[in-house]
């Protein structure tokens, strides 16, 4: 496996991102050890809050949530998925599988011995985080989902998704910053878009981002479906607190909260909300999301 590492200078002086880097070694069942980057802010003995990003972002997406959560007394941990941010980047699209992503993040939880965490998951963060919650229940005590879901055979690849999947894989230029800007209701200035582009100095570094859309299990023979269906069944018995806060202006997933709320017992009676954001609701409403998490957890 050819592994790339984005040069540190790409991350110097990024707008609104003053956080010190931390690293852990992670493994999957069939890969060598890789270096995963994460942010670790706030009191070390505070209640842990894990922020999981998705496609094509990294912990930069959480920059306006990290400070308020830490100031509220939480230990805030925001990892970069393998292939993203400051984490190691296997160089081939074929190096990435759904299972490997789940195993890499599970390995990170184990390396830090995280237990009874609150996880905040969005986009691919939900596809990974909800699996981990179902499979490693002692490590997750509360779940917040924003503009995400867990595909367990209830979704198919419609035309817009097939177009997105083909674009991600084959476009000569993969504009992460512009993709984020397209998925917000607020203006994303050039200096912020540059922060999303920082991990990808060359197309060789983009294999993880280009792979993700094709890894969403939409076919009945997808190898991830059995584990996802098992996780969905487990979530149907999940009685710990479960909250949905979705960006209402997301044309694809803005209403994907309803199946989760109806399926998960722990969602009953929780202060679910649809707020004035789009798919990348953290970019639109980061401080509001942090405030909602703190109020909900108190």
One Martini backbone bead per residue (centre of mass of N, CA, C, O) as a GRO file, in nm:
protein
  298
    1UNK     BB    1   0.091   0.040   0.027
    2UNK     BB    2   0.055   0.362  -0.076
    3UNK     BB    3   0.157   0.639   0.131
    4UNK     BB    4   0.039   0.957   0.209
    5UNK     BB    5   0.156   1.299   0.315
    6UNK     BB    6   0.069   1.594   0.399
    7UNK     BB    7   0.215   1.874   0.423
    8UNK     BB    8   0.232   2.089   0.687
    9UNK     BB    9   0.225   2.366   0.527
   10UNK     BB   10  -0.079   2.337   0.436
   11UNK     BB   11  -0.170   2.409   0.762
   12UNK     BB   12  -0.081   2.694   0.770
   13UNK     BB   13  -0.280   2.949   0.864
   14UNK     BB   14  -0.566   2.872   0.899
   15UNK     BB   15  -0.877   2.969   0.905
   16UNK     BB   16  -0.995   2.908   1.227
   17UNK     BB   17  -0.725   2.693   1.290
   18UNK     BB   18  -0.541   2.665   1.604
   19UNK     BB   19  -0.484   2.363   1.633
   20UNK     BB   20  -0.336   2.100   1.767
   21UNK     BB   21  -0.177   1.823   1.681
   22UNK     BB   22  -0.275   1.474   1.666
   23UNK     BB   23  -0.170   1.121   1.707
   24UNK     BB   24  -0.257   0.791   1.571
   25UNK     BB   25  -0.244   0.450   1.555
   26UNK     BB   26  -0.391   0.256   1.291
   27UNK     BB   27  -0.608  -0.027   1.209
   28UNK     BB   28  -0.674  -0.296   1.003
   29UNK     BB   29  -0.713  -0.627   0.921
   30UNK     BB   30  -0.563  -0.548   0.608
   31UNK     BB   31  -0.358  -0.326   0.729
   32UNK     BB   32  -0.145  -0.112   0.800
   33UNK     BB   33  -0.019   0.120   0.978
   34UNK     BB   34  -0.170   0.438   1.057
   35UNK     BB   35  -0.202   0.792   1.054
   36UNK     BB   36  -0.408   0.971   1.281
   37UNK     BB   37  -0.575   1.264   1.300
   38UNK     BB   38  -0.637   1.496   1.585
   39UNK     BB   39  -0.843   1.669   1.795
   40UNK     BB   40  -0.763   1.805   2.142
   41UNK     BB   41  -0.996   1.968   2.344
   42UNK     BB   42  -0.995   2.054   2.652
   43UNK     BB   43  -1.062   1.878   2.915
   44UNK     BB   44  -0.942   1.562   2.990
   45UNK     BB   45  -1.200   1.516   3.209
   46UNK     BB   46  -1.410   1.553   3.016
   47UNK     BB   47  -1.668   1.503   2.829
   48UNK     BB   48  -1.675   1.321   2.545
   49UNK     BB   49  -1.651   1.463   2.209
   50UNK     BB   50  -1.726   1.333   1.887
   51UNK     BB   51  -1.622   1.443   1.556
   52UNK     BB   52  -1.765   1.336   1.244
   53UNK     BB   53  -1.684   1.334   0.930
   54UNK     BB   54  -1.690   1.361   0.571
   55UNK     BB   55  -1.771   1.445   0.255
   56UNK     BB   56  -1.466   1.626   0.171
   57UNK     BB   57  -1.362   1.651   0.463
   58UNK     BB   58  -1.266   1.774   0.791
   59UNK     BB   59  -1.200   1.911   1.097
   60UNK     BB   60  -1.253   2.197   0.982
   61UNK     BB   61  -1.570   2.182   0.999
   62UNK     BB   62  -1.537   2.221   1.341
   63UNK     BB   63  -1.410   2.503   1.422
   64UNK     BB   64  -1.692   2.642   1.549
   65UNK     BB   65  -1.729   2.403   1.781
   66UNK     BB   66  -1.480   2.345   1.957
   67UNK     BB   67  -1.458   2.591   2.144
   68UNK     BB   68  -1.742   2.588   2.281
   69UNK     BB   69  -1.721   2.298   2.392
   70UNK     BB   70  -1.467   2.344   2.561
   71UNK     BB   71  -1.583   2.584   2.728
   72UNK     BB   72  -1.817   2.375   2.836
   73UNK     BB   73  -1.617   2.111   2.934
   74UNK     BB   74  -1.524   1.954   2.693
   75UNK     BB   75  -1.390   1.686   2.527
   76UNK     BB   76  -1.255   1.746   2.205
   77UNK     BB   77  -1.291   1.520   1.922
   78UNK     BB   78  -1.131   1.539   1.583
   79UNK     BB   79  -1.108   1.339   1.329
   80UNK     BB   80  -0.931   1.218   1.052
   81UNK     BB   81  -0.983   1.047   0.808
   82UNK     BB   82  -0.870   0.832   0.611
   83UNK     BB   83  -0.771   1.050   0.338
   84UNK     BB   84  -0.780   1.303   0.539
   85UNK     BB   85  -0.632   1.572   0.600
   86UNK     BB   86  -0.365   1.473   0.826
   87UNK     BB   87  -0.397   1.203   0.731
   88UNK     BB   88  -0.340   0.931   0.592
   89UNK     BB   89  -0.295   0.837   0.221
   90UNK     BB   90  -0.394   0.625   0.032
   91UNK     BB   91  -0.329   0.608  -0.331
   92UNK     BB   92  -0.587   0.420  -0.379
   93UNK     BB   93  -0.911   0.362  -0.427
   94UNK     BB   94  -0.888   0.048  -0.349
   95UNK     BB   95  -0.799   0.106  -0.040
   96UNK     BB   96  -1.109   0.163  -0.001
   97UNK     BB   97  -1.343   0.081   0.260
   98UNK     BB   98  -1.589   0.058   0.471
   99UNK     BB   99  -1.459  -0.133   0.676
  100UNK     BB  100  -1.196   0.019   0.713
  101UNK     BB  101  -1.316   0.275   0.830
  102UNK     BB  102  -1.438   0.143   1.077
  103UNK     BB  103  -1.169   0.022   1.182
  104UNK     BB  104  -1.005   0.281   1.207
  105UNK     BB  105  -1.194   0.425   1.411
  106UNK     BB  106  -1.199   0.203   1.620
  107UNK     BB  107  -0.892   0.211   1.671
  108UNK     BB  108  -0.897   0.499   1.782
  109UNK     BB  109  -1.078   0.450   2.023
  110UNK     BB  110  -0.881   0.239   2.146
  111UNK     BB  111  -0.621   0.413   2.167
  112UNK     BB  112  -0.792   0.626   2.365
  113UNK     BB  113  -1.007   0.491   2.541
  114UNK     BB  114  -1.307   0.540   2.458
  115UNK     BB  115  -1.596   0.632   2.663
  116UNK     BB  116  -1.900   0.752   2.679
  117UNK     BB  117  -1.970   0.907   2.427
  118UNK     BB  118  -2.028   1.181   2.222
  119UNK     BB  119  -2.166   1.170   1.900
  120UNK     BB  120  -2.100   1.353   1.596
  121UNK     BB  121  -2.280   1.308   1.286
  122UNK     BB  122  -2.192   1.335   0.927
  123UNK     BB  123  -2.253   1.184   0.673
  124UNK     BB  124  -2.003   0.959   0.679
  125UNK     BB  125  -2.004   0.976   0.987
  126UNK     BB  126  -2.268   0.805   1.007
  127UNK     BB  127  -2.180   0.541   0.865
  128UNK     BB  128  -1.961   0.498   1.090
  129UNK     BB  129  -2.075   0.580   1.375
  130UNK     BB  130  -2.327   0.387   1.380
  131UNK     BB  131  -2.167   0.132   1.368
  132UNK     BB  132  -2.001   0.174   1.627
  133UNK     BB  133  -2.237   0.200   1.821
  134UNK     BB  134  -2.348  -0.090   1.760
  135UNK     BB  135  -2.056  -0.248   1.806
  136UNK     BB  136  -1.956  -0.020   2.052
  137UNK     BB  137  -2.150   0.063   2.301
  138UNK     BB  138  -1.943   0.152   2.537
  139UNK     BB  139  -1.831   0.409   2.360
  140UNK     BB  140  -2.144   0.501   2.345
  141UNK     BB  141  -2.394   0.731   2.495
  142UNK     BB  142  -2.434   0.946   2.256
  143UNK     BB  143  -2.638   1.081   1.978
  144UNK     BB  144  -2.562   1.291   1.690
  145UNK     BB  145  -2.749   1.381   1.401
  146UNK     BB  146  -2.636   1.523   1.076
  147UNK     BB  147  -2.699   1.473   0.775
  148UNK     BB  148  -2.778   1.152   0.789
  149UNK     BB  149  -2.717   0.786   0.766
  150UNK     BB  150  -2.815   0.426   0.729
  151UNK     BB  151  -2.747   0.200   0.494
  152UNK     BB  152  -2.994  -0.097   0.472
  153UNK     BB  153  -3.157  -0.118   0.175
  154UNK     BB  154  -3.335   0.170   0.137
  155UNK     BB  155  -3.131   0.240  -0.098
  156UNK     BB  156  -3.063   0.393  -0.413
  157UNK     BB  157  -2.918   0.474  -0.725
  158UNK     BB  158  -2.974   0.756  -0.838
  159UNK     BB  159  -2.904   0.983  -1.068
  160UNK     BB  160  -2.758   1.199  -0.895
  161UNK     BB  161  -2.570   0.992  -0.755
  162UNK     BB  162  -2.434   0.880  -1.010
  163UNK     BB  163  -2.312   1.147  -1.092
  164UNK     BB  164  -2.144   1.194  -0.835
  165UNK     BB  165  -1.979   0.934  -0.852
  166UNK     BB  166  -1.848   0.999  -1.128
  167UNK     BB  167  -1.725   1.269  -1.060
  168UNK     BB  168  -1.539   1.185  -0.824
  169UNK     BB  169  -1.367   0.984  -0.998
  170UNK     BB  170  -1.321   1.158  -1.298
  171UNK     BB  171  -1.249   1.428  -1.233
  172UNK     BB  172  -0.974   1.624  -1.277
  173UNK     BB  173  -1.117   1.813  -1.059
  174UNK     BB  174  -1.131   1.826  -0.694
  175UNK     BB  175  -1.342   2.068  -0.530
  176UNK     BB  176  -1.384   2.082  -0.209
  177UNK     BB  177  -1.459   2.379  -0.147
  178UNK     BB  178  -1.693   2.397  -0.356
  179UNK     BB  179  -1.861   2.168  -0.245
  180UNK     BB  180  -1.920   2.298   0.023
  181UNK     BB  181  -2.045   2.562  -0.086
  182UNK     BB  182  -2.285   2.411  -0.229
  183UNK     BB  183  -2.370   2.291   0.084
  184UNK     BB  184  -2.477   2.590   0.150
  185UNK     BB  185  -2.627   2.906   0.266
  186UNK     BB  186  -2.365   3.027   0.307
  187UNK     BB  187  -2.092   3.200   0.265
  188UNK     BB  188  -1.776   3.083   0.119
  189UNK     BB  189  -1.486   3.188   0.134
  190UNK     BB  190  -1.178   3.147   0.002
  191UNK     BB  191  -1.024   3.096   0.275
  192UNK     BB  192  -1.209   2.850   0.344
  193UNK     BB  193  -1.185   2.679   0.092
  194UNK     BB  194  -0.878   2.637   0.131
  195UNK     BB  195  -0.907   2.452   0.381
  196UNK     BB  196  -1.038   2.214   0.215
  197UNK     BB  197  -0.788   2.193   0.006
  198UNK     BB  198  -0.523   2.140   0.173
  199UNK     BB  199  -0.502   1.809   0.168
  200UNK     BB  200  -0.491   1.856  -0.176
  201UNK     BB  201  -0.218   1.919  -0.371
  202UNK     BB  202  -0.300   1.652  -0.531
  203UNK     BB  203  -0.457   1.396  -0.690
  204UNK     BB  204  -0.303   1.171  -0.526
  205UNK     BB  205  -0.463   1.267  -0.246
  206UNK     BB  206  -0.785   1.187  -0.348
  207UNK     BB  207  -0.882   0.889  -0.317
  208UNK     BB  208  -1.077   0.899  -0.075
  209UNK     BB  209  -1.280   1.106  -0.198
  210UNK     BB  210  -1.334   0.942  -0.463
  211UNK     BB  211  -1.444   0.676  -0.317
  212UNK     BB  212  -1.695   0.722  -0.133
  213UNK     BB  213  -1.953   0.711  -0.315
  214UNK     BB  214  -1.902   0.399  -0.396
  215UNK     BB  215  -1.943   0.295  -0.079
  216UNK     BB  216  -2.232   0.321  -0.092
  217UNK     BB  217  -2.488   0.105  -0.013
  218UNK     BB  218  -2.712   0.016  -0.304
  219UNK     BB  219  -2.669  -0.290  -0.326
  220UNK     BB  220  -2.754  -0.615  -0.247
  221UNK     BB  221  -2.430  -0.712  -0.290
  222UNK     BB  222  -2.312  -0.551  -0.077
  223UNK     BB  223  -2.073  -0.608   0.171
  224UNK     BB  224  -2.205  -0.396   0.389
  225UNK     BB  225  -2.504  -0.477   0.446
  226UNK     BB  226  -2.508  -0.683   0.680
  227UNK     BB  227  -2.383  -0.488   0.892
  228UNK     BB  228  -2.594  -0.262   0.860
  229UNK     BB  229  -2.841  -0.430   0.937
  230UNK     BB  230  -2.742  -0.500   1.218
  231UNK     BB  231  -2.718  -0.206   1.314
  232UNK     BB  232  -3.013  -0.129   1.270
  233UNK     BB  233  -3.124  -0.330   1.472
  234UNK     BB  234  -2.975  -0.217   1.715
  235UNK     BB  235  -3.100   0.071   1.696
  236UNK     BB  236  -3.392  -0.048   1.757
  237UNK     BB  237  -3.261  -0.081   2.079
  238UNK     BB  238  -3.182   0.214   2.134
  239UNK     BB  239  -3.195   0.398   2.461
  240UNK     BB  240  -3.013   0.605   2.423
  241UNK     BB  241  -2.941   0.907   2.345
  242UNK     BB  242  -3.113   1.061   2.049
  243UNK     BB  243  -3.018   1.310   1.805
  244UNK     BB  244  -3.166   1.546   1.571
  245UNK     BB  245  -2.977   1.786   1.356
  246UNK     BB  246  -3.093   1.951   1.073
  247UNK     BB  247  -3.054   2.070   0.760
  248UNK     BB  248  -3.328   2.190   0.583
  249UNK     BB  249  -3.170   2.276   0.295
  250UNK     BB  250  -3.127   1.984   0.220
  251UNK     BB  251  -3.214   1.816  -0.075
  252UNK     BB  252  -3.137   1.515   0.027
  253UNK     BB  253  -3.119   1.507   0.382
  254UNK     BB  254  -3.336   1.698   0.528
  255UNK     BB  255  -3.545   1.422   0.586
  256UNK     BB  256  -3.362   1.181   0.726
  257UNK     BB  257  -3.463   1.190   1.029
  258UNK     BB  258  -3.730   1.031   1.047
  259UNK     BB  259  -3.636   0.730   1.045
  260UNK     BB  260  -3.466   0.757   1.302
  261UNK     BB  261  -3.682   0.855   1.503
  262UNK     BB  262  -3.873   0.602   1.452
  263UNK     BB  263  -3.649   0.368   1.524
  264UNK     BB  264  -3.525   0.503   1.783
  265UNK     BB  265  -3.589   0.497   2.113
  266UNK     BB  266  -3.387   0.736   2.208
  267UNK     BB  267  -3.562   0.965   2.044
  268UNK     BB  268  -3.766   0.995   2.248
  269UNK     BB  269  -3.827   1.325   2.354
  270UNK     BB  270  -3.641   1.483   2.182
  271UNK     BB  271  -3.486   1.795   2.055
  272UNK     BB  272  -3.553   1.809   1.766
  273UNK     BB  273  -3.411   1.958   1.454
  274UNK     BB  274  -3.461   2.213   1.202
  275UNK     BB  275  -3.227   2.411   1.046
  276UNK     BB  276  -3.050   2.691   0.891
  277UNK     BB  277  -2.935   2.457   0.677
  278UNK     BB  278  -2.743   2.237   0.511
  279UNK     BB  279  -2.542   1.984   0.467
  280UNK     BB  280  -2.316   2.182   0.594
  281UNK     BB  281  -2.414   2.271   0.896
  282UNK     BB  282  -2.146   2.349   1.035
  283UNK     BB  283  -2.096   2.596   0.849
  284UNK     BB  284  -2.370   2.743   0.909
  285UNK     BB  285  -2.418   2.629   1.250
  286UNK     BB  286  -2.196   2.573   1.466
  287UNK     BB  287  -2.267   2.729   1.733
  288UNK     BB  288  -2.552   2.612   1.755
  289UNK     BB  289  -2.473   2.317   1.781
  290UNK     BB  290  -2.304   2.345   2.035
  291UNK     BB  291  -2.533   2.456   2.214
  292UNK     BB  292  -2.719   2.210   2.185
  293UNK     BB  293  -2.530   2.002   2.307
  294UNK     BB  294  -2.493   2.135   2.584
  295UNK     BB  295  -2.792   2.147   2.664
  296UNK     BB  296  -2.853   1.840   2.625
  297UNK     BB  297  -2.611   1.739   2.830
  298UNK     BB  298  -2.698   1.891   3.112
   0.00000   0.00000   0.00000
